[in-house]
Amino acid sequence: MKTIFINGSPHGRQGNSEIFIRQLMIGMNVVSDVLYVSTHQYDELADQAALADRLIFVMPLYVHAMPGIVMKLFEVMKPAKKGAQILFVVQSGFIEAAQSAYCVKALKHQAARLGYECLGVVVRGNSAGVSLMPEKANRKLFEDLQALGQRLAETGELDEVIAARLGDPYRLSRKKLCQLQLLSRLGLGDLYWQYMLRKNHAYKKRFDRPFGQ
């Protein structure tokens, strides 16, 4: 079975989606072709994707939707060949997997429209810092991704238990929300963004309103 990964991130090889792909490959024990939608070669990518028996799309969530470049690829993709499968993995910076609900519906719709057997949509929240953290900090995530890939390679099916674990929490509890609100009031809830603002020499401009009246 010919498996092709499609990296739907505008960051291409430099984004978190690439890390997810590499961990899935380790679990599947394959070195598979990877197509990068960031090249904008949509017709060429569509031709290559049509050759796959199994497509695995990995992408970030952009404002509750798939990246625009992924939608453009879908617009030129050809109907799936008989028996072809498709799996989606969506990773986002939001803690709650529920933030990807609209994207999940849209991806399933595209799979049905093109005639693919959809194996499912795996959602992983709280992933914004994956590329910035040491490997030890990502150990559990990587183990789950590898196990997901291994199960897919062995059975051709999505392991729903692992997928559910990756998608936890779906929604934050009231207690957790209160804790996060407290951290925010103490100025501890946005340390990463403060770091990014300082790194880009924009910290003093964080309250600017260039389009405000």
Buried (B, 14 or more C-beta within 10 A) or exposed (E): EEBBBBBBBBBBBEBBBBBBBBBBBBBBEEEBBBBBBBEEBBEEBBEEBBEBBBBBBBBBBBEEEBBEBBBBBBEEBEEBEEEBBBBBBBBBBBBBBBBBBBBBEBBBEBBEEBEBBBBBBBBBBBBBEBBEEEEEEBEEBBEBBBBBBBBBBEEEEBBEEBBEBBBEEBEBEEEEEEEBEEEEEEEEBEEEEBEEBEEEEEEEEEEEEEEEE
